Amino acid sequence: MLMFNAQEFFRKRFSEHFKELSRYLKYIFNGHIVIVMLFIISALVFYYQQWLMDIPEGFPSIWVMAILMGFVASYSPIQTLLKEPDLVFLLPAEHKMGPYFRYTLIYSFVIQLYLVLLVFAGLGPLYFTEFTNHTSQEYILLLVLVLVFKVWNLFATWWMLKIRNPQSRVLDQIARTLLSIVTVFFYLQGELVLAVITTGLLLLLMLYAYSLSKRQAGLCWDLLVEKDRLKMHTFYRIANLFTDVPHLKNQTKKRHWLVALLIRSIPFRQLKSYDYLYRITTVRSGDYLGMYVRLLIIGSLCIIYIPSIWIKMIFAILFIYLSGFQLTTLWQHHRTVAWIDLYPIPKNVRQQSFITWLLQLMIANTFVFGLVFLLIESWIGVAVIWLGGSIFSYLFVHGYVRKQLA
C-alpha cells in the first residue's frame, strides 16, 4: 500500500465502469428505441406547447416548478465505483483515498447534470409563460442557484454516508429536499428575504451533517459498496429488458394463481413443453410481467389523455410494438441452462411455441387498448386498434421476430 496512487486507481476504476456502461447502453439505445423515443418526445413537446397556450386558471405553476427544481437540487446520490473486494484490499489504504473520493464526487455531480438541464429545458416554456416580464438572465440565475444547492446537497449526502443510522440519513434527506423546494418557491415568488432565510437553514443543515461526519472514526465501507451495488443492479435490471445480463441474478416469484390460469389450457404433451416453459417464465422470472404491465398502463393513459384521436391510435400501435419488442428477449432467457438442450423436441417446435406466445401477448395488449378506446367512446379507435393492432402484431411476429430466430 506504500505505492498506492489514488488518482491512478480512480482512472482505472472509471475506465472499467465506463466500458461496462457502454457495453449495455448500445443495446438500450438501439435504432428501434431511439426512433420510438424521438416520436414520443416530439408528441409530448407538441402537446406541451398547445397546453401552454391555454393554461387552466388556478394551475399551480410556481409550485410545480419549485417541486421539480428543488427535487433535482436535493437528489444527489454518490457513486463511488467501489466493489465488494475493496472491503478487504482498500481498507488499509483508507487514509490515502481522499483524492479518489474527490474524483467520485466530481463524477457524481457531472453525470447528474443531465437531469438538472433536462428539467430546466422542460420548465423553461412554463417559466416564461408564467413570468412574461422576466428575462433569460433571471432564469439562468435560477439555474445557478439550483446548481449551487446541488453541490451543497452532494457534500451533505457524502457526509451523511458516514452515519450508519438509516433513519438519520432519511430525515436529513427529507429536510434538505423540503428546504430546497421552499427556497426555490420563495425565489420564484420574489420573496427574496424568505429565500435567504431558508437558504441559511439549508446551509446550517449541511454544516450539521459535516459536524456529524467528523465525529465518525472512518468510512462506512460496507454502506458505500452496498449503495453502488444497488445502483448497478438497477441499471442491470433496465439493461436486462433489452439484452441478457449475466451479472443480474434472476429473481423468481411464485404467483401461483396467475401461473395456474395461464397453463390451465396447455395439454399435458411432450410437444407442449415450451408452451408451458415460456408462460411460467414470463410470469415468474425477471421483470417481464412488470415491464408488460407498465407499458400497458402507460399506453392506456396516453390513449385517455392525448387529445387527438389519430395520435391516440399511433401511440396505441407504438406501445403494442414496444411490448412485443421488449418481450423478444424472452427467447434468450434460458440460453445458459444446459438441460433445456436435452429436451427431445425439435428447434422449430420451440420457435413456434415462442412465436405463438408472443403473438398472444401482443393480441392481449391490442384487446386492452381497444377496451380503453371503448371506455372513452371512440368507436373508430376501437375498430382501428382491434383490426390494425391485430394485423400489426401478426406481421411483427411472423415477419420480424421469426427472421430473428432463424
C-alpha positions in Angstrom: 0.0 0.0 0.0 3.0 2.3 0.2 2.9 2.8 -3.6 -0.9 3.2 -3.7 -1.9 6.0 -6.1 -5.5 7.2 -5.6 -5.6 9.2 -8.9 -4.4 6.2 -11.0 -6.8 3.9 -9.2 -9.7 6.2 -10.0 -8.7 6.3 -13.7 -8.6 2.5 -13.8 -11.9 2.1 -11.9 -13.6 4.8 -14.0 -12.4 3.1 -17.3 -13.8 -0.2 -16.2 -17.1 1.4 -15.2 -17.4 3.3 -18.5 -16.8 0.2 -20.5 -19.4 -1.7 -18.5 -22.0 1.0 -19.1 -21.1 1.4 -22.8 -21.5 -2.4 -23.2 -25.2 -2.3 -22.3 -26.1 1.3 -23.4 -25.6 0.3 -27.0 -28.4 -2.3 -26.6 -30.7 0.1 -24.7 -30.4 2.9 -27.2 -30.6 0.8 -30.4 -32.2 2.1 -33.5 -35.7 0.9 -32.6 -35.8 2.6 -29.2 -34.3 5.8 -30.5 -37.0 6.2 -33.1 -39.7 5.5 -30.6 -38.2 7.9 -28.1 -38.0 10.7 -30.7 -41.6 10.1 -31.7 -42.8 10.2 -28.0 -40.7 13.3 -27.2 -41.9 15.1 -30.4 -45.6 14.4 -29.4 -45.0 15.5 -25.8 -43.4 18.7 -27.0 -46.3 19.4 -29.4 -49.0 18.9 -26.8 -47.0 20.8 -24.2 -46.9 23.8 -26.4 -50.6 23.5 -27.1 -51.3 23.3 -23.3 -49.1 26.4 -22.6 -51.3 28.4 -24.9 -54.3 27.8 -22.7 -53.1 27.0 -19.1 -56.1 26.2 -16.8 -56.9 29.0 -14.4 -55.5 28.3 -11.0 -52.9 25.9 -12.2 -50.1 25.9 -9.5 -47.3 26.6 -12.0 -44.9 28.0 -9.3 -45.3 25.0 -7.1 -44.8 22.6 -10.0 -41.5 24.4 -10.9 -40.4 24.7 -7.3 -41.0 21.0 -6.6 -39.2 19.7 -9.7 -36.3 22.1 -9.4 -36.0 21.6 -5.6 -36.1 17.8 -6.1 -33.3 17.7 -8.7 -31.2 20.0 -6.5 -31.6 17.7 -3.4 -31.4 14.4 -5.3 -27.6 13.9 -5.2 -26.7 10.2 -4.9 -23.0 9.4 -4.9 -21.4 6.7 -7.0 -18.1 5.7 -5.5 -17.4 2.9 -8.0 -16.4 0.6 -5.1 -16.7 -3.2 -5.3 -17.1 -5.8 -2.7 -13.4 -6.9 -2.7 -12.5 -3.3 -1.8 -13.8 -4.0 1.7 -10.6 -6.1 2.2 -8.0 -4.7 -0.1 -8.6 -1.0 0.2 -9.4 -0.7 3.9 -5.7 -0.4 4.9 -5.3 2.5 2.4 -8.3 4.5 3.6 -6.1 7.3 4.7 -4.8 7.7 1.1 -8.3 7.5 -0.5 -9.1 11.2 -0.2 -8.2 12.2 -3.8 -10.1 9.1 -5.1 -13.4 10.1 -3.3 -13.0 13.7 -4.5 -12.9 12.4 -8.1 -16.0 10.3 -7.4 -17.8 13.3 -6.1 -17.0 15.3 -9.2 -18.1 12.3 -11.4 -21.4 12.0 -9.5 -22.1 15.7 -10.0 -21.3 15.6 -13.7 -23.4 12.6 -14.5 -26.4 14.2 -12.7 -26.1 17.5 -14.6 -28.2 16.0 -17.4 -31.2 15.7 -15.1 -30.9 19.4 -14.0 -30.6 20.6 -17.6 -33.5 18.4 -18.7 -35.8 19.7 -16.0 -34.8 23.4 -16.8 -35.2 22.8 -20.5 -38.7 21.3 -19.9 -39.8 24.0 -17.5 -38.4 26.9 -19.5 -41.5 27.5 -21.6 -43.7 27.2 -18.4 -41.5 29.7 -16.6 -41.6 32.4 -19.4 -45.4 31.8 -19.8 -45.9 32.4 -16.1 -43.4 35.3 -15.8 -43.8 37.2 -19.1 -41.7 40.1 -17.8 -38.7 38.0 -16.7 -35.6 37.8 -18.8 -33.4 34.8 -19.7 -30.7 36.1 -17.3 -33.1 35.6 -14.4 -33.8 32.1 -15.5 -30.0 31.4 -15.7 -29.6 32.8 -12.3 -32.2 30.4 -11.0 -30.2 27.6 -12.7 -27.1 28.7 -11.0 -28.9 28.7 -7.6 -30.1 25.1 -8.2 -26.6 24.0 -9.2 -25.1 25.6 -6.0 -27.8 23.8 -3.9 -26.9 20.6 -5.7 -23.3 20.9 -4.8 -24.2 21.5 -1.2 -26.6 18.5 -1.2 -23.9 16.4 -2.8 -21.4 17.2 0.0 -24.2 16.7 2.7 -25.0 13.3 1.2 -21.4 12.3 1.3 -21.0 13.3 4.9 -24.2 11.5 5.9 -22.9 8.3 4.3 -20.6 8.1 7.3 -23.6 7.8 9.5 -24.8 4.2 9.9 -28.3 5.0 11.3 -30.6 4.9 8.2 -33.3 6.9 9.9 -30.9 9.8 10.4 -30.0 9.7 6.7 -33.6 9.6 5.6 -34.6 12.5 7.8 -31.7 14.5 6.6 -32.6 13.9 3.0 -36.3 14.8 3.6 -35.3 18.1 5.4 -32.8 19.1 2.6 -35.4 18.3 -0.1 -38.1 20.4 1.6 -35.8 23.3 2.2 -34.6 23.2 -1.4 -38.2 23.2 -2.7 -39.3 26.0 -0.4 -36.3 28.2 -1.2 -36.9 27.9 -5.0 -40.6 28.7 -4.3 -39.7 31.9 -2.4 -37.3 32.9 -5.2 -40.0 32.4 -7.8 -42.4 34.4 -5.7 -40.0 37.2 -5.4 -39.8 36.8 -1.6 -36.0 37.2 -1.5 -35.8 37.7 2.3 -37.6 34.4 2.9 -35.4 32.8 0.3 -32.3 33.9 2.1 -33.6 32.6 5.4 -34.3 29.2 4.0 -31.0 29.1 2.2 -29.3 29.8 5.6 -31.3 27.0 7.2 -30.1 24.7 4.4 -26.5 25.8 4.9 -26.8 25.1 8.7 -28.2 21.6 8.0 -25.3 21.0 5.7 -22.8 22.1 8.4 -24.6 19.9 10.9 -24.1 16.9 8.6 -20.4 17.9 8.4 -20.1 18.0 12.2 -21.7 14.6 12.5 -19.3 13.1 9.9 -16.3 14.5 11.8 -17.3 12.5 14.9 -17.1 9.2 13.0 -13.9 7.2 13.2 -13.8 6.2 9.5 -15.9 5.5 6.4 -18.8 3.0 6.3 -17.2 0.9 3.6 -19.9 -1.7 3.5 -22.6 1.0 3.1 -20.7 2.6 0.2 -20.3 -0.7 -1.5 -23.9 -1.6 -1.0 -25.1 1.8 -2.4 -23.0 1.2 -5.5 -24.2 -2.4 -5.9 -27.8 -1.2 -5.7 -27.2 1.5 -8.4 -25.6 -1.0 -10.8 -28.4 -3.6 -10.0 -31.0 -1.0 -11.1 -29.0 -0.3 -14.3 -28.7 -4.1 -15.0 -32.4 -4.6 -14.5 -33.1 -1.9 -17.1 -30.5 -3.3 -19.5 -32.0 -6.8 -19.0 -35.1 -5.7 -20.7 -33.0 -5.2 -23.9 -30.4 -7.9 -23.7 -29.1 -10.8 -21.5 -27.2 -9.5 -18.4 -25.1 -12.2 -16.8 -24.4 -10.1 -13.7 -28.1 -10.0 -12.8 -29.4 -12.7 -10.6 -32.9 -13.6 -11.7 -35.5 -13.3 -9.0 -38.2 -15.9 -9.2 -41.6 -15.1 -7.9 -44.3 -17.8 -7.3 -47.5 -16.1 -8.4 -49.3 -19.5 -8.2 -52.8 -18.2 -9.2 -51.5 -16.5 -12.4 -49.4 -19.4 -13.4 -52.3 -21.8 -12.9 -54.5 -19.5 -15.0 -52.1 -19.5 -17.9 -51.1 -23.2 -18.0 -54.7 -24.5 -17.5 -55.3 -24.8 -21.2 -52.0 -26.4 -22.1 -52.3 -30.1 -22.9 -50.0 -32.5 -21.0 -48.0 -33.5 -24.0 -44.3 -33.5 -24.8 -44.5 -31.1 -27.7 -46.2 -28.5 -25.4 -43.2 -28.3 -23.1 -42.1 -25.0 -24.4 -45.6 -23.6 -24.3 -45.5 -24.3 -20.6 -42.0 -23.0 -20.1 -42.4 -19.6 -21.8 -45.7 -18.9 -19.9 -44.3 -19.6 -16.5 -41.0 -17.8 -17.4 -43.0 -14.6 -18.3 -44.9 -14.6 -15.1 -42.3 -15.8 -12.6 -38.8 -14.8 -13.9 -37.0 -11.4 -14.4 -39.1 -8.3 -14.9 -41.1 -9.4 -18.0 -44.5 -9.2 -16.3 -43.8 -5.9 -14.7 -42.5 -4.4 -17.9 -45.5 -5.7 -19.8 -48.0 -4.2 -17.3 -46.1 -0.9 -17.1 -46.2 -0.4 -20.9 -49.9 -1.4 -20.8 -50.7 1.2 -18.2 -48.7 4.0 -19.8 -50.2 3.2 -23.2 -53.7 3.3 -21.7 -53.0 6.7 -20.1 -51.7 8.1 -23.4 -54.9 6.9 -25.1 -57.1 8.6 -22.4 -55.3 11.9 -22.1 -53.9 12.7 -25.6 -56.5 15.0 -27.4 -56.1 13.9 -31.0 -57.8 10.6 -31.9 -55.2 9.8 -34.6 -52.3 10.4 -32.2 -54.1 8.2 -29.7 -54.1 5.4 -32.3 -50.5 5.9 -33.2 -49.5 5.7 -29.6 -51.5 2.5 -29.1 -49.7 0.8 -32.0 -46.4 2.2 -30.7 -46.9 0.6 -27.3 -48.1 -2.7 -28.8 -44.8 -2.7 -30.7 -42.8 -1.8 -27.6 -44.3 -4.7 -25.7 -43.6 -7.1 -28.4 -40.1 -5.9 -29.0 -39.1 -5.9 -25.3 -40.5 -9.5 -24.8 -38.4 -10.9 -27.6 -35.6 -11.2 -25.0 -37.6 -14.0 -23.5 -36.2 -16.2 -26.3 -32.7 -15.9 -24.8 -33.7 -16.2 -21.2 -32.8 -19.9 -20.8 -29.8 -19.9 -23.1 -27.4 -20.6 -20.2 -29.4 -23.5 -18.8 -27.9 -26.7 -20.3 -30.8 -29.0 -19.5 -33.0 -27.1 -21.9 -31.0 -28.5 -24.8 -31.7 -32.0 -23.5 -35.4 -31.7 -24.4 -36.2 -34.3 -27.1 -38.1 -31.6 -29.0 -37.1 -30.1 -32.4 -35.9 -26.5 -32.5 -38.8 -25.5 -34.9 -41.3 -26.6 -32.2 -39.6 -24.4 -29.7 -39.6 -21.4 -32.1 -43.3 -22.0 -32.8 -44.1 -22.1 -29.1 -42.3 -18.8 -28.5 -43.9 -17.1 -31.5 -47.4 -18.2 -30.6 -47.0 -17.0 -27.0 -45.5 -13.6 -28.1 -48.4 -13.1 -30.6 -50.9 -13.9 -27.8 -49.4 -11.3 -25.5 -49.5 -8.7 -28.2 -53.1 -9.5 -29.1 -54.0 -9.3 -25.4 -52.3 -5.8 -25.4 -54.3 -4.9 -28.5 -57.6 -6.1 -26.9 -57.0 -4.0 -23.7 -56.2 -0.8 -25.8 -59.4 -1.4 -27.7 -61.3 -1.5 -24.4 -59.7 1.8 -23.4 -61.0 3.3 -26.7 -64.4 1.8 -25.9 -64.2 3.4 -22.4 -63.7 6.9 -23.9 -66.4 6.1 -26.5 -64.2 6.3 -29.6 -65.7 3.8 -31.9 -63.3 4.5 -34.7 -60.4 3.9 -32.3 -61.9 0.6 -31.2 -62.2 -0.6 -34.8 -58.8 0.6 -36.0 -56.9 -0.7 -33.0 -58.6 -4.1 -32.8 -58.1 -4.6 -36.6 -54.9 -2.7 -37.2 -53.3 -3.8 -33.9 -54.0 -7.5 -34.7 -52.6 -7.2 -38.2 -49.5 -5.3 -37.0 -48.9 -7.9 -34.2 -49.2 -10.8 -36.7 -46.8 -9.1 -39.2 -44.3 -8.2 -36.5 -44.2 -11.7 -35.0 -44.2 -13.7 -38.2 -42.2 -11.1 -40.2 -39.6 -9.6 -37.9 -39.3 -12.0 -35.0 -39.4 -15.2 -36.9 -36.5 -14.0 -39.0 -34.5 -13.1 -35.9 -35.0 -16.6 -34.5 -33.9 -18.3 -37.7 
